[in-house]
Amino acid sequence: MADIKFEIKESIGSLSESSKGWKKELNLISWNDKEAKYDLRDWDSEHKKMGKGVTLSAEELKELKELLNGMDI
């Protein structure tokens, strides 16, 4: 399997931290030198290892924000 190249362009924030020290973070990331997208996933403290996550375009993030704003939580 080929290496995945990524560059964190902007760290937006952390949602939580696991008992093993990994943080669930929202970042703006460029994957394999492509246009940066918003990304939500678990990261180790050095940003060398990552868990599964979800990547969203700016439009998808706006739609998600609208959905969340409409929820009664």
Distance bins in CASP14 RR format, pairs under 12 A and 6 or more apart:
PFRMAT RR
TARGET T0000
AUTHOR 0000-0000-0000
RMODE 2
METHOD distances of the structure
MODEL  1
2 32 0 0 0 0 1 0 0 0 0 0 0
3 31 0 0 0 0 0 1 0 0 0 0 0
3 32 0 0 0 0 1 0 0 0 0 0 0
4 29 0 0 0 0 0 1 0 0 0 0 0
4 30 0 0 0 0 0 1 0 0 0 0 0
4 31 1 0 0 1 0 0 0 0 0 0 0
4 32 1 0 0 1 0 0 0 0 0 0 0
4 33 0 0 0 0 0 1 0 0 0 0 0
4 34 0 0 0 0 0 1 0 0 0 0 0
4 48 0 0 0 0 0 1 0 0 0 0 0
4 49 0 0 0 0 0 1 0 0 0 0 0
4 50 0 0 0 0 1 0 0 0 0 0 0
4 51 0 0 0 0 0 1 0 0 0 0 0
4 55 0 0 0 0 0 1 0 0 0 0 0
5 29 0 0 0 0 0 1 0 0 0 0 0
5 30 0 0 0 0 1 0 0 0 0 0 0
5 31 1 0 0 1 0 0 0 0 0 0 0
5 32 1 0 1 0 0 0 0 0 0 0 0
5 33 1 0 0 1 0 0 0 0 0 0 0
5 34 0 0 0 0 1 0 0 0 0 0 0
6 27 0 0 0 0 1 0 0 0 0 0 0
6 28 0 0 0 0 0 1 0 0 0 0 0
6 29 1 0 1 0 0 0 0 0 0 0 0
6 30 1 0 0 1 0 0 0 0 0 0 0
6 31 1 0 1 0 0 0 0 0 0 0 0
6 32 1 0 0 1 0 0 0 0 0 0 0
6 33 0 0 0 0 1 0 0 0 0 0 0
6 34 0 0 0 0 1 0 0 0 0 0 0
6 36 0 0 0 0 1 0 0 0 0 0 0
6 37 0 0 0 0 0 1 0 0 0 0 0
6 39 0 0 0 0 1 0 0 0 0 0 0
6 41 0 0 0 0 0 1 0 0 0 0 0
6 43 0 0 0 0 0 1 0 0 0 0 0
6 47 0 0 0 0 1 0 0 0 0 0 0
6 48 0 0 0 0 0 1 0 0 0 0 0
6 49 0 0 0 0 0 1 0 0 0 0 0
6 50 0 0 0 0 1 0 0 0 0 0 0
6 55 0 0 0 0 0 1 0 0 0 0 0
7 27 0 0 0 0 0 1 0 0 0 0 0
7 28 0 0 0 0 1 0 0 0 0 0 0
7 29 1 0 0 1 0 0 0 0 0 0 0
7 30 1 0 1 0 0 0 0 0 0 0 0
7 31 0 0 0 0 1 0 0 0 0 0 0
7 32 0 0 0 0 1 0 0 0 0 0 0
7 33 0 0 0 0 1 0 0 0 0 0 0
7 34 0 0 0 0 0 1 0 0 0 0 0
7 35 0 0 0 0 0 1 0 0 0 0 0
7 36 0 0 0 0 1 0 0 0 0 0 0
7 37 0 0 0 0 0 1 0 0 0 0 0
7 39 0 0 0 0 0 1 0 0 0 0 0
7 47 0 0 0 0 0 1 0 0 0 0 0
8 25 0 0 0 0 1 0 0 0 0 0 0
8 26 0 0 0 0 0 1 0 0 0 0 0
8 27 1 0 1 0 0 0 0 0 0 0 0
8 28 1 0 0 1 0 0 0 0 0 0 0
8 29 1 0 1 0 0 0 0 0 0 0 0
8 30 0 0 0 0 1 0 0 0 0 0 0
8 31 0 0 0 0 0 1 0 0 0 0 0
8 36 0 0 0 0 1 0 0 0 0 0 0
8 37 0 0 0 0 0 1 0 0 0 0 0
8 38 0 0 0 0 0 1 0 0 0 0 0
8 39 0 0 0 0 1 0 0 0 0 0 0
8 41 0 0 0 0 0 1 0 0 0 0 0
8 43 0 0 0 0 1 0 0 0 0 0 0
8 46 0 0 0 0 0 1 0 0 0 0 0
8 47 1 0 0 1 0 0 0 0 0 0 0
8 48 0 0 0 0 0 1 0 0 0 0 0
8 50 0 0 0 0 0 1 0 0 0 0 0
9 27 1 0 0 1 0 0 0 0 0 0 0
9 28 1 0 1 0 0 0 0 0 0 0 0
9 29 1 0 0 1 0 0 0 0 0 0 0
9 30 1 0 1 0 0 0 0 0 0 0 0
9 31 0 0 0 0 0 1 0 0 0 0 0
9 33 0 0 0 0 0 1 0 0 0 0 0
9 34 0 0 0 0 0 1 0 0 0 0 0
9 35 0 0 0 0 0 1 0 0 0 0 0
9 36 1 0 1 0 0 0 0 0 0 0 0
9 37 0 0 0 0 1 0 0 0 0 0 0
9 38 0 0 0 0 0 1 0 0 0 0 0
9 39 0 0 0 0 0 1 0 0 0 0 0
10 25 0 0 0 0 0 1 0 0 0 0 0
10 26 0 0 0 0 1 0 0 0 0 0 0
10 27 1 0 0 1 0 0 0 0 0 0 0
10 28 1 0 1 0 0 0 0 0 0 0 0
10 29 0 0 0 0 1 0 0 0 0 0 0
10 30 0 0 0 0 0 1 0 0 0 0 0
10 36 1 0 0 1 0 0 0 0 0 0 0
10 37 0 0 0 0 0 1 0 0 0 0 0
10 38 0 0 0 0 1 0 0 0 0 0 0
10 39 0 0 0 0 0 1 0 0 0 0 0
11 23 0 0 0 0 0 1 0 0 0 0 0
11 25 1 0 0 1 0 0 0 0 0 0 0
11 26 0 0 0 0 1 0 0 0 0 0 0
11 27 1 0 1 0 0 0 0 0 0 0 0
11 28 0 0 0 0 1 0 0 0 0 0 0
11 29 0 0 0 0 1 0 0 0 0 0 0
11 38 0 0 0 0 0 1 0 0 0 0 0
11 39 0 0 0 0 0 1 0 0 0 0 0
11 43 0 0 0 0 1 0 0 0 0 0 0
11 47 0 0 0 0 1 0 0 0 0 0 0
12 24 0 0 0 0 0 1 0 0 0 0 0
12 25 1 0 0 1 0 0 0 0 0 0 0
12 26 1 0 1 0 0 0 0 0 0 0 0
12 27 1 0 1 0 0 0 0 0 0 0 0
12 28 1 0 0 1 0 0 0 0 0 0 0
12 29 0 0 0 0 0 1 0 0 0 0 0
12 36 0 0 0 0 0 1 0 0 0 0 0
12 38 1 0 0 1 0 0 0 0 0 0 0
12 39 0 0 0 0 1 0 0 0 0 0 0
12 40 0 0 0 0 1 0 0 0 0 0 0
12 56 0 0 0 0 0 1 0 0 0 0 0
12 61 0 0 0 0 0 1 0 0 0 0 0
13 23 0 0 0 0 1 0 0 0 0 0 0
13 24 0 0 0 0 1 0 0 0 0 0 0
13 25 1 0 1 0 0 0 0 0 0 0 0
13 26 1 0 1 0 0 0 0 0 0 0 0
13 27 1 0 0 1 0 0 0 0 0 0 0
13 28 0 0 0 0 0 1 0 0 0 0 0
13 38 0 0 0 0 0 1 0 0 0 0 0
13 39 0 0 0 0 0 1 0 0 0 0 0
13 40 0 0 0 0 1 0 0 0 0 0 0
13 43 0 0 0 0 0 1 0 0 0 0 0
14 21 0 0 0 0 0 1 0 0 0 0 0
14 22 0 0 0 0 0 1 0 0 0 0 0
14 23 1 0 1 0 0 0 0 0 0 0 0
14 24 1 0 0 1 0 0 0 0 0 0 0
14 25 1 0 1 0 0 0 0 0 0 0 0
14 26 1 0 0 1 0 0 0 0 0 0 0
14 27 0 0 0 0 1 0 0 0 0 0 0
14 40 0 0 0 0 0 1 0 0 0 0 0
14 41 0 0 0 0 0 1 0 0 0 0 0
14 42 0 0 0 0 0 1 0 0 0 0 0
14 43 0 0 0 0 1 0 0 0 0 0 0
14 45 0 0 0 0 0 1 0 0 0 0 0
14 47 0 0 0 0 0 1 0 0 0 0 0
15 22 0 0 0 0 0 1 0 0 0 0 0
15 23 1 0 0 1 0 0 0 0 0 0 0
15 24 1 0 1 0 0 0 0 0 0 0 0
15 25 1 0 0 1 0 0 0 0 0 0 0
15 26 1 0 0 1 0 0 0 0 0 0 0
15 27 0 0 0 0 0 1 0 0 0 0 0
15 40 1 0 0 1 0 0 0 0 0 0 0
15 41 0 0 0 0 0 1 0 0 0 0 0
15 42 0 0 0 0 1 0 0 0 0 0 0
15 43 0 0 0 0 0 1 0 0 0 0 0
16 22 0 0 0 0 1 0 0 0 0 0 0
16 23 1 0 0 1 0 0 0 0 0 0 0
16 24 1 0 1 0 0 0 0 0 0 0 0
16 25 0 0 0 0 1 0 0 0 0 0 0
16 26 0 0 0 0 0 1 0 0 0 0 0
16 40 0 0 0 0 0 1 0 0 0 0 0
16 41 0 0 0 0 0 1 0 0 0 0 0
16 42 0 0 0 0 1 0 0 0 0 0 0
16 43 0 0 0 0 0 1 0 0 0 0 0
17 23 1 0 1 0 0 0 0 0 0 0 0
17 24 1 0 0 1 0 0 0 0 0 0 0
17 25 0 0 0 0 1 0 0 0 0 0 0
17 42 0 0 0 0 1 0 0 0 0 0 0
17 43 0 0 0 0 0 1 0 0 0 0 0
17 44 0 0 0 0 0 1 0 0 0 0 0
17 45 0 0 0 0 1 0 0 0 0 0 0
18 24 1 0 0 1 0 0 0 0 0 0 0
18 25 0 0 0 0 0 1 0 0 0 0 0
18 42 1 0 0 1 0 0 0 0 0 0 0
18 43 0 0 0 0 0 1 0 0 0 0 0
18 44 0 0 0 0 0 1 0 0 0 0 0
18 45 0 0 0 0 0 1 0 0 0 0 0
18 51 0 0 0 0 0 1 0 0 0 0 0
20 42 0 0 0 0 1 0 0 0 0 0 0
20 43 0 0 0 0 0 1 0 0 0 0 0
20 44 0 0 0 0 1 0 0 0 0 0 0
20 45 0 0 0 0 1 0 0 0 0 0 0
20 49 0 0 0 0 0 1 0 0 0 0 0
20 51 0 0 0 0 0 1 0 0 0 0 0
21 42 0 0 0 0 1 0 0 0 0 0 0
21 43 0 0 0 0 1 0 0 0 0 0 0
21 44 1 0 0 1 0 0 0 0 0 0 0
21 45 1 0 0 1 0 0 0 0 0 0 0
21 46 0 0 0 0 0 1 0 0 0 0 0
21 49 0 0 0 0 0 1 0 0 0 0 0
22 41 0 0 0 0 1 0 0 0 0 0 0
22 42 1 0 1 0 0 0 0 0 0 0 0
22 43 1 0 0 1 0 0 0 0 0 0 0
22 44 1 0 1 0 0 0 0 0 0 0 0
22 45 1 0 0 1 0 0 0 0 0 0 0
22 46 0 0 0 0 0 1 0 0 0 0 0
22 47 0 0 0 0 0 1 0 0 0 0 0
22 48 0 0 0 0 0 1 0 0 0 0 0
22 49 0 0 0 0 1 0 0 0 0 0 0
22 50 0 0 0 0 1 0 0 0 0 0 0
22 51 1 0 0 1 0 0 0 0 0 0 0
22 52 0 0 0 0 0 1 0 0 0 0 0
23 40 0 0 0 0 0 1 0 0 0 0 0
23 41 0 0 0 0 1 0 0 0 0 0 0
23 42 1 0 0 1 0 0 0 0 0 0 0
23 43 1 0 1 0 0 0 0 0 0 0 0
23 44 0 0 0 0 1 0 0 0 0 0 0
23 45 1 0 0 1 0 0 0 0 0 0 0
23 46 0 0 0 0 0 1 0 0 0 0 0
23 47 0 0 0 0 1 0 0 0 0 0 0
23 49 0 0 0 0 0 1 0 0 0 0 0
23 50 0 0 0 0 0 1 0 0 0 0 0
23 51 0 0 0 0 0 1 0 0 0 0 0
24 39 0 0 0 0 0 1 0 0 0 0 0
24 40 1 0 0 1 0 0 0 0 0 0 0
24 41 1 0 0 1 0 0 0 0 0 0 0
24 42 1 0 1 0 0 0 0 0 0 0 0
24 43 0 0 0 0 1 0 0 0 0 0 0
24 44 0 0 0 0 0 1 0 0 0 0 0
24 50 0 0 0 0 0 1 0 0 0 0 0
24 51 0 0 0 0 1 0 0 0 0 0 0
24 52 0 0 0 0 0 1 0 0 0 0 0
24 53 0 0 0 0 1 0 0 0 0 0 0
24 54 0 0 0 0 0 1 0 0 0 0 0
25 38 0 0 0 0 0 1 0 0 0 0 0
25 39 0 0 0 0 1 0 0 0 0 0 0
25 40 1 0 0 1 0 0 0 0 0 0 0
25 41 1 0 0 1 0 0 0 0 0 0 0
25 42 1 0 0 1 0 0 0 0 0 0 0
25 43 1 0 1 0 0 0 0 0 0 0 0
25 44 0 0 0 0 0 1 0 0 0 0 0
25 45 0 0 0 0 0 1 0 0 0 0 0
25 47 0 0 0 0 1 0 0 0 0 0 0
25 50 0 0 0 0 1 0 0 0 0 0 0
25 51 0 0 0 0 0 1 0 0 0 0 0
25 53 0 0 0 0 0 1 0 0 0 0 0
26 37 0 0 0 0 0 1 0 0 0 0 0
26 38 1 0 0 1 0 0 0 0 0 0 0
26 39 1 0 0 1 0 0 0 0 0 0 0
26 40 1 0 1 0 0 0 0 0 0 0 0
26 41 0 0 0 0 1 0 0 0 0 0 0
26 42 0 0 0 0 0 1 0 0 0 0 0
26 43 0 0 0 0 0 1 0 0 0 0 0
26 53 0 0 0 0 0 1 0 0 0 0 0
26 54 0 0 0 0 0 1 0 0 0 0 0
26 55 0 0 0 0 0 1 0 0 0 0 0
26 56 0 0 0 0 1 0 0 0 0 0 0
26 61 0 0 0 0 1 0 0 0 0 0 0
26 64 0 0 0 0 0 1 0 0 0 0 0
26 65 0 0 0 0 0 1 0 0 0 0 0
27 36 0 0 0 0 1 0 0 0 0 0 0
27 37 0 0 0 0 1 0 0 0 0 0 0
27 38 1 0 0 1 0 0 0 0 0 0 0
27 39 1 0 1 0 0 0 0 0 0 0 0
27 40 0 0 0 0 1 0 0 0 0 0 0
27 41 0 0 0 0 1 0 0 0 0 0 0
27 42 0 0 0 0 0 1 0 0 0 0 0
27 43 0 0 0 0 1 0 0 0 0 0 0
27 47 0 0 0 0 1 0 0 0 0 0 0
27 50 0 0 0 0 0 1 0 0 0 0 0
27 53 0 0 0 0 0 1 0 0 0 0 0
27 54 0 0 0 0 0 1 0 0 0 0 0
27 55 0 0 0 0 0 1 0 0 0 0 0
27 56 0 0 0 0 0 1 0 0 0 0 0
27 61 0 0 0 0 0 1 0 0 0 0 0
28 35 0 0 0 0 0 1 0 0 0 0 0
28 36 1 0 1 0 0 0 0 0 0 0 0
28 37 1 0 0 1 0 0 0 0 0 0 0
28 38 1 0 1 0 0 0 0 0 0 0 0
28 39 1 0 0 1 0 0 0 0 0 0 0
28 40 0 0 0 0 0 1 0 0 0 0 0
28 55 0 0 0 0 0 1 0 0 0 0 0
28 56 0 0 0 0 0 1 0 0 0 0 0
28 57 0 0 0 0 0 1 0 0 0 0 0
28 58 0 0 0 0 1 0 0 0 0 0 0
28 61 0 0 0 0 1 0 0 0 0 0 0
29 35 0 0 0 0 0 1 0 0 0 0 0
29 36 1 0 0 1 0 0 0 0 0 0 0
29 37 1 0 0 1 0 0 0 0 0 0 0
29 38 1 0 0 1 0 0 0 0 0 0 0
29 39 1 0 1 0 0 0 0 0 0 0 0
29 40 0 0 0 0 0 1 0 0 0 0 0
29 41 0 0 0 0 1 0 0 0 0 0 0
29 43 0 0 0 0 0 1 0 0 0 0 0
29 47 0 0 0 0 0 1 0 0 0 0 0
29 50 0 0 0 0 1 0 0 0 0 0 0
29 53 0 0 0 0 0 1 0 0 0 0 0
29 54 0 0 0 0 0 1 0 0 0 0 0
29 55 1 0 0 1 0 0 0 0 0 0 0
29 56 0 0 0 0 0 1 0 0 0 0 0
30 36 1 0 1 0 0 0 0 0 0 0 0
30 37 1 0 0 1 0 0 0 0 0 0 0
30 38 0 0 0 0 0 1 0 0 0 0 0
30 39 0 0 0 0 1 0 0 0 0 0 0
30 55 0 0 0 0 0 1 0 0 0 0 0
31 37 1 0 0 1 0 0 0 0 0 0 0
31 38 0 0 0 0 0 1 0 0 0 0 0
31 39 0 0 0 0 1 0 0 0 0 0 0
31 41 0 0 0 0 0 1 0 0 0 0 0
31 50 0 0 0 0 0 1 0 0 0 0 0
31 53 0 0 0 0 0 1 0 0 0 0 0
31 55 1 0 0 1 0 0 0 0 0 0 0
32 55 0 0 0 0 0 1 0 0 0 0 0
34 55 0 0 0 0 0 1 0 0 0 0 0
34 57 0 0 0 0 0 1 0 0 0 0 0
35 55 0 0 0 0 0 1 0 0 0 0 0
35 57 0 0 0 0 1 0 0 0 0 0 0
35 58 0 0 0 0 1 0 0 0 0 0 0
36 55 0 0 0 0 1 0 0 0 0 0 0
36 56 0 0 0 0 0 1 0 0 0 0 0
36 57 0 0 0 0 1 0 0 0 0 0 0
36 58 0 0 0 0 1 0 0 0 0 0 0
36 61 0 0 0 0 0 1 0 0 0 0 0
37 53 0 0 0 0 0 1 0 0 0 0 0
37 54 0 0 0 0 1 0 0 0 0 0 0
37 55 1 0 1 0 0 0 0 0 0 0 0
37 56 1 0 0 1 0 0 0 0 0 0 0
37 57 1 0 1 0 0 0 0 0 0 0 0
37 58 1 0 0 1 0 0 0 0 0 0 0
37 59 0 0 0 0 0 1 0 0 0 0 0
37 60 0 0 0 0 1 0 0 0 0 0 0
37 61 0 0 0 0 1 0 0 0 0 0 0
38 53 0 0 0 0 0 1 0 0 0 0 0
38 54 0 0 0 0 1 0 0 0 0 0 0
38 55 1 0 0 1 0 0 0 0 0 0 0
38 56 1 0 1 0 0 0 0 0 0 0 0
38 57 1 0 0 1 0 0 0 0 0 0 0
38 58 1 0 0 1 0 0 0 0 0 0 0
38 59 0 0 0 0 0 1 0 0 0 0 0
38 60 1 0 0 1 0 0 0 0 0 0 0
38 61 1 0 1 0 0 0 0 0 0 0 0
38 62 0 0 0 0 0 1 0 0 0 0 0
38 63 0 0 0 0 0 1 0 0 0 0 0
38 64 0 0 0 0 1 0 0 0 0 0 0
38 65 0 0 0 0 0 1 0 0 0 0 0
39 47 0 0 0 0 0 1 0 0 0 0 0
39 50 0 0 0 0 1 0 0 0 0 0 0
39 51 0 0 0 0 0 1 0 0 0 0 0
39 52 0 0 0 0 0 1 0 0 0 0 0
39 53 1 0 0 1 0 0 0 0 0 0 0
39 54 1 0 0 1 0 0 0 0 0 0 0
39 55 1 0 1 0 0 0 0 0 0 0 0
39 56 1 0 0 1 0 0 0 0 0 0 0
39 57 0 0 0 0 0 1 0 0 0 0 0
39 60 0 0 0 0 0 1 0 0 0 0 0
39 61 0 0 0 0 0 1 0 0 0 0 0
40 50 0 0 0 0 0 1 0 0 0 0 0
40 51 0 0 0 0 0 1 0 0 0 0 0
40 52 0 0 0 0 0 1 0 0 0 0 0
40 53 1 0 0 1 0 0 0 0 0 0 0
40 54 1 0 1 0 0 0 0 0 0 0 0
40 55 0 0 0 0 1 0 0 0 0 0 0
40 56 1 0 0 1 0 0 0 0 0 0 0
40 60 0 0 0 0 0 1 0 0 0 0 0
40 61 0 0 0 0 1 0 0 0 0 0 0
40 64 0 0 0 0 1 0 0 0 0 0 0
41 47 0 0 0 0 0 1 0 0 0 0 0
41 49 0 0 0 0 0 1 0 0 0 0 0
41 50 1 0 1 0 0 0 0 0 0 0 0
41 51 1 0 1 0 0 0 0 0 0 0 0
41 52 1 0 0 1 0 0 0 0 0 0 0
41 53 1 1 0 0 0 0 0 0 0 0 0
41 54 1 0 0 1 0 0 0 0 0 0 0
41 55 0 0 0 0 1 0 0 0 0 0 0
41 56 0 0 0 0 0 1 0 0 0 0 0
42 49 0 0 0 0 1 0 0 0 0 0 0
42 50 1 0 0 1 0 0 0 0 0 0 0
42 51 1 0 1 0 0 0 0 0 0 0 0
42 52 1 0 0 1 0 0 0 0 0 0 0
42 53 1 0 0 1 0 0 0 0 0 0 0
42 54 0 0 0 0 0 1 0 0 0 0 0
43 49 1 0 0 1 0 0 0 0 0 0 0
43 50 1 0 1 0 0 0 0 0 0 0 0
43 51 1 0 0 1 0 0 0 0 0 0 0
43 52 0 0 0 0 0 1 0 0 0 0 0
43 53 0 0 0 0 0 1 0 0 0 0 0
44 50 1 0 0 1 0 0 0 0 0 0 0
44 51 0 0 0 0 1 0 0 0 0 0 0
54 60 0 0 0 0 1 0 0 0 0 0 0
54 61 0 0 0 0 0 1 0 0 0 0 0
54 64 0 0 0 0 1 0 0 0 0 0 0
55 61 0 0 0 0 0 1 0 0 0 0 0
56 62 0 0 0 0 1 0 0 0 0 0 0
56 63 0 0 0 0 1 0 0 0 0 0 0
56 64 1 0 0 1 0 0 0 0 0 0 0
56 65 0 0 0 0 0 1 0 0 0 0 0
56 67 0 0 0 0 0 1 0 0 0 0 0
57 63 0 0 0 0 1 0 0 0 0 0 0
57 64 0 0 0 0 0 1 0 0 0 0 0
58 64 0 0 0 0 0 1 0 0 0 0 0
58 65 0 0 0 0 0 1 0 0 0 0 0
59 65 0 0 0 0 0 1 0 0 0 0 0
59 66 0 0 0 0 0 1 0 0 0 0 0
60 66 0 0 0 0 0 1 0 0 0 0 0
60 67 0 0 0 0 0 1 0 0 0 0 0
61 67 0 0 0 0 0 1 0 0 0 0 0
61 68 0 0 0 0 0 1 0 0 0 0 0
62 68 0 0 0 0 0 1 0 0 0 0 0
62 69 0 0 0 0 0 1 0 0 0 0 0
63 69 0 0 0 0 0 1 0 0 0 0 0
63 70 0 0 0 0 0 1 0 0 0 0 0
64 70 0 0 0 0 0 1 0 0 0 0 0
64 71 0 0 0 0 0 1 0 0 0 0 0
65 71 0 0 0 0 0 1 0 0 0 0 0
67 73 0 0 0 0 0 1 0 0 0 0 0
END
